[in-house]
Amino acid sequence: MTEQHETPEGVSGRALRSNAPSKDIPQATVTRLATYLRVLAILADEGVLIVSSEELAVAAGVGSAKLRKDLSFLGPNGVRGVGYDVAKLRARIEDVLGLSEGHRVILVGAGNLGRALAGYGGFRRRGFAMVGIFDRDPLVIGATVSGLPVRDVAELNDAVIELEPTIAVITVPDPAAQGVCDRLVAAGMQCILSFSPIALDAPPSVEVRRVDLAVEMQMLSFERARSAEAIHTSASAIRPAGVVVSAMEPTSRGVSGGGSLRKHAGSSDTPQMSNGSVVAQ
């Protein structure tokens, strides 16, 4: 561990968090900060106290130069030559991401996806506590999901006052998504996460983010196609001049031309992608 930017000696984590920078941070950097936070949480669970920028960058899947640039948005981090203090850096990122006080989450839509999200323990470990679940189906209302009773969506206004949630999650069928969004906005919610691919109409003061799982899979499909094309291009480039190998014609080794190249490259028959996306995820 050769490099750091540790907290100046004598400065407490709480004092450091209260001085978090207020300047705008690029969206791409915010996304990576969330990834660094996940890695730091794993390191903390493993008892790691200090981590170098190189080690943190490799674990997060980014270059060390990009990581240092991202962390520069957090302000001065101390002296070089020691390594990042895992606990202090984790607390600092949590503060910048608005996680230091935690969040109370309500979920509208107690179907299969909603139940799966409500039962995911990783949210609470990262500061997101599920405090209310709502649905309009009489057969679902009153049932218990992950320890919480499913309440009638008609109670949403009063429930928002009672539960004081900071984030609402929408997991209803697409045709009902806009109506649920309208209810949440009318109830005073300012942050909404929707799993519907439909673009929801909300006032500019309300932050709405969409998670479209089909789009994520389409992106994976694109990356797979691009990897396959790269393999094909590479194969064409290394063939001797004047030699044509058909993908359907067995080679002297008894496998197809494409298969022979993949074996030569040391990979499996399925092209492997070199990158991906984080869901938080």
C-alpha positions as CSV (number, residue, x, y, z in Angstrom):
1,M,0.0,0.0,0.0
2,T,1.8,3.0,-1.2
3,E,-0.6,5.9,-1.5
4,Q,-3.3,7.7,0.4
5,H,-5.0,10.6,1.3
6,E,-5.9,10.0,4.8
7,T,-7.8,12.3,7.2
8,P,-5.6,14.8,9.0
9,E,-4.7,13.5,12.5
10,G,-7.1,14.7,15.2
11,V,-10.1,15.3,12.8
12,S,-13.1,13.2,13.7
13,G,-15.2,11.4,11.2
14,R,-18.3,13.4,12.2
15,A,-16.4,16.7,11.8
16,L,-15.2,15.5,8.4
17,R,-18.6,14.6,7.3
18,S,-20.0,17.9,8.3
19,N,-17.6,19.6,6.0
20,A,-18.5,17.6,2.9
21,P,-18.1,19.7,-0.3
22,S,-21.1,21.3,-1.8
23,K,-19.9,21.7,-5.3
24,D,-21.6,19.9,-8.1
25,I,-20.3,16.3,-8.8
26,P,-20.7,14.8,-12.3
27,Q,-23.3,12.1,-12.5
28,A,-20.8,9.5,-13.7
29,T,-18.7,10.2,-10.6
30,V,-21.7,9.9,-8.3
31,T,-22.3,6.4,-9.8
32,R,-18.7,5.4,-9.2
33,L,-18.8,6.8,-5.6
34,A,-21.6,4.4,-5.0
35,T,-19.5,1.5,-6.3
36,Y,-16.5,2.6,-4.1
37,L,-18.9,2.7,-1.1
38,R,-20.0,-0.9,-1.8
39,V,-16.4,-2.0,-2.0
40,L,-15.5,-0.2,1.2
41,A,-18.4,-1.8,3.0
42,I,-17.1,-5.3,2.0
43,L,-13.5,-4.3,3.1
44,A,-14.9,-3.1,6.5
45,D,-16.7,-6.4,6.9
46,E,-13.5,-8.2,6.3
47,G,-11.7,-6.2,8.9
48,V,-9.5,-4.2,6.5
49,L,-8.5,-0.9,8.0
50,I,-6.3,0.7,5.2
51,V,-6.6,0.4,1.5
52,S,-4.4,1.9,-1.3
53,S,-5.9,3.7,-4.3
54,E,-4.6,0.9,-6.5
55,E,-6.3,-1.8,-4.5
56,L,-9.6,0.1,-4.3
57,A,-9.5,0.9,-8.0
58,V,-9.0,-2.7,-8.9
59,A,-11.8,-3.9,-6.6
60,A,-14.1,-1.2,-8.1
61,G,-13.1,-2.0,-11.7
62,V,-11.8,1.4,-12.6
63,G,-8.4,3.0,-13.2
64,S,-6.5,4.4,-10.2
65,A,-6.2,7.8,-11.9
66,K,-10.0,8.0,-12.4
67,L,-10.5,6.9,-8.8
68,R,-8.2,9.6,-7.4
69,K,-10.0,12.2,-9.6
70,D,-13.4,11.0,-8.3
71,L,-12.3,11.2,-4.7
72,S,-10.9,14.7,-5.3
73,F,-14.5,15.9,-5.3
74,L,-14.6,14.9,-1.6
75,G,-12.1,17.6,-0.7
76,P,-8.6,17.3,0.9
77,N,-7.9,13.8,2.2
78,G,-4.7,14.2,4.1
79,V,-1.1,12.9,3.5
80,R,0.3,10.5,1.0
81,G,2.1,7.2,1.8
82,V,-0.3,5.5,4.2
83,G,-3.4,4.4,2.4
84,Y,-7.1,5.3,2.6
85,D,-8.6,4.9,6.0
86,V,-11.5,2.5,5.1
87,A,-13.9,3.7,7.9
88,K,-13.3,7.4,7.3
89,L,-13.5,7.3,3.6
90,R,-16.7,5.2,3.8
91,A,-18.2,7.8,6.1
92,R,-17.2,10.6,3.9
93,I,-18.7,9.1,0.8
94,E,-21.9,8.3,2.7
95,D,-22.2,12.0,3.7
96,V,-21.7,13.2,0.2
97,L,-24.3,10.8,-1.1
98,G,-26.7,11.8,1.6
99,L,-26.6,8.5,3.4
100,S,-25.2,9.4,6.7
101,E,-28.7,9.7,8.3
102,G,-30.2,6.8,6.4
103,H,-33.4,6.8,4.3
104,R,-36.9,5.6,4.9
105,V,-38.4,3.9,1.9
106,I,-42.0,3.1,0.9
107,L,-42.9,0.7,-1.9
108,V,-46.1,0.8,-4.0
109,G,-46.8,-2.5,-5.7
110,A,-46.7,-5.8,-3.8
111,G,-46.4,-8.1,-6.8
112,N,-43.5,-10.4,-7.4
113,L,-40.9,-7.6,-8.0
114,G,-42.1,-5.6,-5.1
115,R,-41.9,-8.6,-2.7
116,A,-38.4,-9.4,-3.9
117,L,-37.2,-5.8,-3.3
118,A,-38.9,-5.7,0.1
119,G,-37.1,-8.9,1.1
120,Y,-33.7,-7.8,0.0
121,G,-31.6,-7.4,3.1
122,G,-28.9,-5.4,1.3
123,F,-30.9,-2.2,1.3
124,R,-31.0,-2.0,5.1
125,R,-27.3,-2.7,5.3
126,R,-26.7,0.3,3.0
127,G,-28.9,2.7,4.9
128,F,-32.3,2.1,3.2
129,A,-35.0,0.9,5.6
130,M,-38.3,-0.3,4.1
131,V,-41.1,1.3,6.3
132,G,-44.3,0.8,4.2
133,I,-45.7,-1.3,1.4
134,F,-48.9,-0.4,-0.5
135,D,-51.2,-2.0,-3.1
136,R,-54.7,-1.7,-4.4
137,D,-55.5,-5.4,-4.8
138,P,-58.0,-6.4,-2.0
139,L,-56.5,-9.9,-2.1
140,V,-53.1,-8.5,-1.2
141,I,-54.1,-5.7,1.2
142,G,-53.6,-7.0,4.8
143,A,-51.0,-9.6,3.9
144,T,-47.6,-9.4,5.5
145,V,-44.5,-9.0,3.3
146,S,-41.1,-9.1,4.9
147,G,-42.6,-8.2,8.2
148,L,-44.7,-5.3,7.0
149,P,-48.5,-5.3,6.4
150,V,-49.5,-4.4,2.9
151,R,-51.7,-1.2,3.2
152,D,-54.3,0.2,0.8
153,V,-52.8,2.7,-1.6
154,A,-55.8,4.9,-0.8
155,E,-54.1,5.6,2.6
156,L,-51.0,7.0,0.9
157,N,-51.4,10.6,1.9
158,D,-51.9,9.9,5.6
159,A,-49.2,7.2,5.6
160,V,-46.6,9.6,4.2
161,I,-47.2,12.0,7.1
162,E,-47.1,9.1,9.5
163,L,-44.0,7.2,8.2
164,E,-42.0,10.2,7.0
165,P,-40.4,8.4,4.0
166,T,-37.7,10.0,2.0
167,I,-37.8,7.7,-1.1
168,A,-40.8,6.0,-2.8
169,V,-40.4,2.9,-5.1
170,I,-42.9,2.1,-7.8
171,T,-43.3,-1.6,-8.9
172,V,-46.8,-1.6,-10.3
173,P,-47.9,-2.6,-13.9
174,D,-47.0,0.0,-16.5
175,P,-50.5,1.3,-17.0
176,A,-50.8,2.2,-13.3
177,A,-47.4,3.8,-12.9
178,Q,-48.3,7.4,-13.8
179,G,-51.3,7.3,-11.5
180,V,-49.2,6.1,-8.6
181,C,-46.6,8.7,-9.4
182,D,-49.3,11.4,-9.2
183,R,-50.4,10.1,-5.8
184,L,-46.9,10.1,-4.5
185,V,-46.3,13.7,-5.7
186,A,-49.6,14.8,-4.2
187,A,-48.6,13.2,-0.9
188,G,-45.3,15.2,-0.9
189,M,-42.7,12.7,-2.0
190,Q,-39.6,14.3,-3.6
191,C,-37.7,11.2,-4.6
192,I,-39.2,8.4,-6.7
193,L,-37.6,5.3,-8.1
194,S,-39.7,3.6,-10.8
195,F,-39.3,0.1,-12.3
196,S,-41.7,1.0,-15.1
197,P,-40.1,1.7,-18.5
198,I,-42.7,4.5,-19.0
199,A,-41.4,8.0,-18.7
200,L,-43.3,9.5,-15.8
201,D,-44.5,13.1,-15.7
202,A,-43.6,14.9,-12.5
203,P,-42.8,18.5,-11.4
204,P,-39.2,19.6,-11.8
205,S,-38.8,19.7,-8.1
206,V,-39.4,15.9,-7.9
207,E,-36.5,13.6,-8.7
208,V,-37.6,10.6,-10.7
209,R,-35.3,7.8,-11.7
210,R,-36.2,4.8,-13.9
211,V,-34.8,1.3,-13.8
212,D,-35.6,-0.4,-17.1
213,L,-34.4,-4.0,-16.8
214,A,-35.1,-4.7,-20.5
215,V,-32.8,-1.8,-21.5
216,E,-30.1,-3.2,-19.2
217,M,-30.4,-6.6,-20.9
218,Q,-30.3,-4.9,-24.3
219,M,-27.1,-3.2,-23.3
220,L,-25.7,-6.6,-22.4
221,S,-26.8,-8.0,-25.7
222,F,-24.9,-5.1,-27.5
223,E,-21.8,-5.8,-25.5
224,R,-22.0,-9.5,-26.3
225,A,-22.4,-8.7,-30.0
226,R,-19.5,-6.3,-29.9
227,S,-17.3,-8.8,-28.2
228,A,-18.2,-11.4,-30.9
229,E,-17.4,-9.0,-33.6
230,A,-14.0,-8.2,-32.0
231,I,-13.2,-11.9,-31.9
232,H,-14.2,-12.3,-35.6
233,T,-12.1,-9.3,-36.6
234,S,-9.1,-10.6,-34.6
235,A,-9.5,-14.0,-36.2
236,S,-9.5,-12.5,-39.7
237,A,-6.4,-10.5,-39.0
238,I,-4.3,-13.5,-37.9
239,R,-5.1,-15.9,-40.7
240,P,-2.3,-16.4,-43.3
241,A,-2.8,-14.6,-46.6
242,G,-4.8,-16.7,-49.1
243,V,-6.2,-19.1,-46.5
244,V,-9.9,-19.2,-46.0
245,V,-11.4,-21.1,-43.1
246,S,-15.2,-21.6,-43.1
247,A,-16.9,-21.4,-39.7
248,M,-18.9,-24.5,-40.7
249,E,-15.8,-26.5,-42.0
250,P,-13.9,-28.6,-39.5
251,T,-10.3,-27.8,-39.0
252,S,-7.5,-30.3,-38.6
253,R,-8.0,-30.1,-34.9
254,G,-11.6,-31.2,-35.2
255,V,-13.3,-27.9,-34.2
256,S,-14.7,-25.0,-36.1
257,G,-12.6,-22.1,-37.0
258,G,-14.2,-19.8,-34.5
259,G,-14.0,-22.5,-31.8
260,S,-10.3,-23.1,-32.6
261,L,-9.6,-19.4,-32.1
262,R,-11.5,-19.2,-28.9
263,K,-9.6,-22.2,-27.5
264,H,-6.3,-20.6,-28.7
265,A,-7.3,-17.4,-26.8
266,G,-7.8,-19.4,-23.7
267,S,-11.5,-18.4,-23.2
268,S,-14.7,-20.4,-23.0
269,D,-17.0,-21.0,-26.0
270,T,-19.2,-18.1,-24.8
271,P,-17.5,-14.7,-25.4
272,Q,-16.7,-13.0,-22.1
273,M,-17.5,-9.3,-21.7
274,S,-14.8,-7.1,-20.3
275,N,-17.2,-4.6,-18.6
276,G,-20.8,-4.4,-17.3
277,S,-23.1,-2.3,-15.3
278,V,-24.0,-2.1,-11.7
279,V,-27.6,-2.3,-10.5
280,A,-28.1,-1.4,-7.4
281,Q,-28.4,-1.9,-7.2
